[in-house]
Amino acid sequence: MKGRNKTKVGAGQVLLCAPFGKDAEILTEIVSSEGLSVTHCPTLKELAHRFSDHTDCIVLTEEALVASSLQAIQRALRKQEPWSDIPIILLASAGVRPSPWTTEFVSKLADDANVSILERPVRVPTIISVLRTASRARNRQRQLQGLLVQETQSASQLRAARDQLERRVQERTSELSHINLELNREIKERNRAEAGLRTLAAKVLKIQDDERRRIARDLHDGVGQTLAGALMAIAQARSAAATLPACEPGLRQAEDLLQHGIREVRTVSHLLHPPLLDESGLMSAIRWYVEEFSKRSRIAVTLELDEEGDRLSQEIKTAVFRIVQEALTNVYRHSKAQVARIEIENDQRCLQLRIKDDGHGIPANMSSVIPNGKKGVGLASMRERATFLGGTFDIQSDSEGTILSVSIPIPEISRIASFKMWSQ
């Protein structure tokens, strides 16, 4: 226990199932030292019975994995709310890899929980680190759920206010002597409600962008660095194992998997929030995204970009990039297009974005609906971004393709800053 970090993760509930040896005693001491309450469960069936949304984490030893209890724990995990993804920490026996039995058992839980496997003997700081990561992940899930609940409540209140306004208008249409005054008042109230809705939508978009930026940074700085360190360790092991040919294939495979993992983490991180958007500007970020999109989708995309577009506020850059990203995603998913073209022009007063594809088009009565019959969130998100910045959003579509046009006014302060930059 020496050298343990004294920072606590906060009050929470951990379900522990360690049926043999002193594992339960040792793990209880470690978990309790982090400010978490521990509930001992002699079997997985008992653990499944005690599991609830208030559970922060589940800690198991390999000895607890009993086939007869698998269905019970699966049923408990599948009853979780959609927002819940309970972390499970499994202490496996020492070895090059977990036993086939353990691997099969864990694979059956992987769809319903976030399972981390620690190979014994494991250092106390490692267990503490995994506990803290699990607790932070669980807290983040609850925070996001709270935001969703708040958003739902706000939307419900706005809908209720709007319905109430409609009823008032209908009730007062018969009162001819007061209709003008009443209509004016109702219009003002509705405008305030709609302005509140637009503001709320803008806040949600900003929260999403901030969360994407944070997650991208965490992936790059955390997971990416860890994988890079593991890759270096594998390279050193290969050098040390030069005299052991039997080890070479396994080390080479591990190295290939780590390199693939690093590429995947980098791709996901950049898709969430490309660093080029902050470092090199809007046009560089769009070029990078289009190049990667063309590789993945096999859709040829041509660009006609105005480099003056990089002299914009961060809000406009982010909005334009997200609109391009969402538009190309729609082209790939729904249009069956082979070719697309993106044009961006900046005349110092207004930024014009035009995206055209040669797909089968969108039916006139379906411009905001996707094939499964639900409202298209992508189109609403693009329109919301343009509207929030005082711009316009328009779609023209027929059997020969679709043209998306966005116009965003450039605030005077941005034009002045751009002129000074150009003058220098």
N, C-alpha and C positions, 0 to 999 in steps of 0.2 A: 504493500500500500504506500510505500514511500514515494515522495515526489508527486503525489496526486494533486491535480489542480483543484482548488477549493471553490471555483465558480459553480454555482448551483444552476440546474436547468429549470427549476421551479416546481411547484407542487403538481403532482399528477399521479395516475394510477398505472402500475405495471403488473401484469399477470405473469407469474413465474411457474414453470413446470419443469422441475429437475428431480426426478424420482429416486436417484441413486447417489451414494457418496456424499461428499461435503459440498457439492456444487451449489445446492440451494442456500446453504449458510453463507458461502463466500459471495454468491451473486446478490443475496439479500443485503449484505453489508455494503457492497459496491453501489447498488441501486439506491439504498437508503441514504448513503452519503451524498447523493446528488439531489436530495430533497424530494424524492419520489416515494410514494407509498407502495408497498409490495403486498400482493395477495398470492399466497401459495395455493397451487392447485395440484393435487396428487396425480391427476390424470388429465389427458387432453379433453376428455368428455366433461370433466368438472370445469376446466378452463373455458370450454365452449359455452357452458351454462352461465358463467360469470361475465363473459365478454359483453361489452356495451359501448355506446358512443363515447362514454367517459374514459374508456381505456386509452392510455397514451401509447402503450407499447406491449408487445408480448415477447417474453424471453423463454426459450426452450433449450433443453439439452437434447442431444441425439437420442439418448435413451428413452425420451418421452414419446418418440415417434412410433406409435403402435397402430397397426393397420386397422384394427377394429374401431379406432377413434377418428379415422380420417374423415368419414362422412359427417360426423358430428361437428368437427371444427370447420369443414367446408360449408355446412349449412349456416353456422354462426357467422362466418365471414361474408357469405352472400346476402345476409340480411342487413349489411351495412347500408347507410345512406349513400346516394350516388357520389357525394363529395368526399366520402371517407375512403382512405387507403391505408389501413392499419399497418405500421411497421412491425415485422417479426425478426427477432435476432436469434439465430440458431447457432449453438456451440457444437461443432462437429468434432469427431475424433481426429487425431493427428493422422496425416497422410498426404500424399501428393495431391489428392483430390477427394471430395466426399465419396462415401460408399455408394454403389448403384442404388441400394435401397433408399438411402437418404436423398439422393438426387431425384429419384422417382417420386418420393413423397413430397419434396419441395416443389417439383414441377407441377404437381396437382394443386398446390396452394398459390402458385405464382400469379394466376389470373385474378385472385381475390385479395391479395395482400402484397406488400413490399418486403420480400424476404432477403435478409443479409446473413451470410454464413461466415462464422469465425472459426478458424481451425485451432483446436487446442494443442498445446498449451497457448493461451492468449494472454497478452500483457494487460494489466489493469487499465493503463491509459487508453489502450485500444478500445476496451469495452466502454469506458467512459465517453470516448469520442463518438462511438456509434450510438450510444444512448442519447447524447446531446443532439446528434444529427437527427435521430428519430423523433425526439421531442420537438425540435424546431420544425421538422416537416409536419408533425401532427398539429402544432400550433398554427402553422401557415394554412393548413387545410381548414381549420376552424375559422381563421380570419377571413379567408376567401368565402367560406360559407356565410359568414356574417355580412360581407359586402353584397353577396347575392341576395340575401334576405332583405337587406336595406334597400337594394335596388328594386326588388319586387314590391316592397311596401310603398316606396316612393311612386312607382309606376301605378300601383293600385289607387293611391291617393289622388294622383293626377287624373286617372280615368274617372274616379268617383266625382272629382270636382267638375270635370268636363260634362259628365252625365247630368250633374246637378244644374249646370248652366243651361244645358239644352232644355231641361224640364222648365226652368224658370222662363226661358224665351217662349216656349209653347203656352205657358199659363198666362203670360202677359200680352200675347197677341190680340186678345179680345179687349184689352184696355187701351182703346185707341187714343184716349186723351194723354196717356203716359208712354206710348210706344217708343217715341223717339228717344226720350231720356233713358228708358229701360234698355233699349237696344245699345245705345252708346256705352252704358255701364257694363252690360254683358260682354260687349266686344273687347272692352279694356281688360276685363277679368280673364277672358279667354286668351288674349294676347300675353298676359302675364303668365298664365298657366303653360302656354306653348313655349314661351321664353324659358320658363323653368325647366320644361322637358328638354329643350335643346341644351341648356346649361348642364343638366344631369347627364345627357348623352355625351357631351364633350368631356365631362369629368370621367365618365366610364372609359372613354377612349384613351384619355391621358393615363388613367390607372393601368389600362392594358399595356400601353407603350412603356410606361415606367417598369411594369412587372416584366415585360419582355426584355428590357435593357438589363434589369437586375439578374434575371435568370441567365441571360446570355453571358453576363460577366461572371456569374458563379460557375457556369459550365466551363468557361475558358480558364478562369483562374483556379478553380478547384479540381473538377474532374479531369480537365485537359492536362493540368500540371501533374496530377497523380498518374495518369496514363503515360505521360512522357517520362516520368521518373521510373515507372515500371519497365518501360521500353529500354531505358539506359541500363537497368539492372539485368534485363534479359541479354542485352548486348555484351555486358561484362561476363555473364555466365557462359555465353557461347565462346568467348575468348578463353575462359578458364577451362572449358570442357573440350578444348581442341583435341586433347588426347583420348577423349571418350566418344568415339563415333556414334555410339548408340544414343547418346543424349542429343545429338545434333538435330534430327528431324523434329523432336518435340520442342526444342528451343526455337527452331526456325518457325514452326507453326505458331507458337506463342507470340513471337515477334511480329508475324504477319497479322495475327488477330489484334494485337495492341496498336499496330499502325492503322489498321482498319477502324478501330475504335476511336483513335485520335482524329482521323478524318471525319468520322460521323459526328463526333462532339463538335468539331470546328464548324461543320456544315450547319448543324442545328443551331449553334450559337450565332452564326452569321445570319441565318434566316430569321431568328428572333429579333436581332438588332445588329445589322452589319456595322462593324467598327469604321468602315470606310465613310459611313454617313457623317460621323463626327470628325474623322481624321482628314479625309480627302474631299468631302463634299457630296452633294446630291448626285451629280452626274457620274462620278466614279462608282458610287454605290449602285446606281441603276445599271451601269455597264456590267458590273460584277454579277448582279442578280440576273440580268437577262442572259448572260453567258451561261450561268449555272442552270437556269430554267431551260434554255435550249438543249443543253446536254441531257437533262432529265426527261424532257417532254418530247424531244425530237421535233419541235415546232421552230421553224426558222423565224427569228425576230430581227428586224432591221431598226436601227436607231437614227434619229435626226435630233440632236440635242444642242441646245443653246448654252454655252458655258457660262453665260451671265446668270443662269439658274442657280449657280453655287453662291451667289451673293444675296442670299435670302435669309429670313429668320429661321431659327431651328424649328419652330412650329410648322412653317410652310414646307420646309424640307421633309420633315417627318410625314406630314399629311400626303405630299405628292408621292413619296416612296411607298407608303402603305396603299395608296390608290393604285399605283402601278402593280404592286405585289398582288393585291386582291383581284385586279382586272385580269392579269395573266393567269392566275389560278382559275378564274371562271372560264377563260378561253380554253384552258387545258381540260377542265372537268366537263364542260357542257357544249362547246361549240363544234368540236371535231375539226378544228381549223388546222391547216398545214403551214400557214404564213401569218405573221402579225407584224404590225409596224407601230412604233412609238415616236411621236413628235412632241418636243417641248420647245416653246418659244417664249422669250422674256423681252417685252418692250419697255421695261423699266416701270411701267404702271400696272401691268397685268401679266400674269403667267398663264400661258395657254398650254394645256395638255390634251393630246389627241391620241387615242389608241384604236387601231383598226385591225380586224381579222377577216379571214375569208371563210368563216364557218357557216353553218346553216341558219344562223340568226335566231332571234328571240321572238316568239309570237307576240303580237301587239297587246293582247290581254294577259300576257304572262311575264311582263318585264320585271316584276318583283317576286316571281314565284319560281322555285326550283322544281325539278322533276318529281320529287316525292310529295309535292303538294304543300310544303311548308314555306313560309315567307323566307325570301332570300336575305340572309343577314349580311352577305357581302355587299350587295347593292345598297342596302340601307346604310351600312358603315361608310361606304365611299361618299354617298350623298351627304351624310352627317358631317364628315370631315370637311367637305367643300363648303357646305352651308355655314358651319361654325366660323370659318375664316372669311365669311362674307362673299363667297363665290357662288358659282352656278355649276350644276351637274346635269348632263343631258345624254340620252342614249337614243341612237337611231339604228334600227335593225330591220333587215329583210332577208330573203333567201340567199342573198349573195354575201352576207356578212354583217358585222356589227361595228358601229363607230361610237366610241365613248368620248365625250368632250367635257373637259373641266376648265373653268376659268376662275382664277383666284386673284383678287386685287392685291397689289403689293403696297403695304402701308408706306406713307411718306418717309417715316424715319428710316425704313429699310432702303428706300431709293436714295436718300441722302448718304447713308453709309456706303452703299454700292458706288455712288459717284465719287466719294472721297477715295475709296479703294482703287477705282479705275484711274483717278487722277494721279495717285502716287505711282 
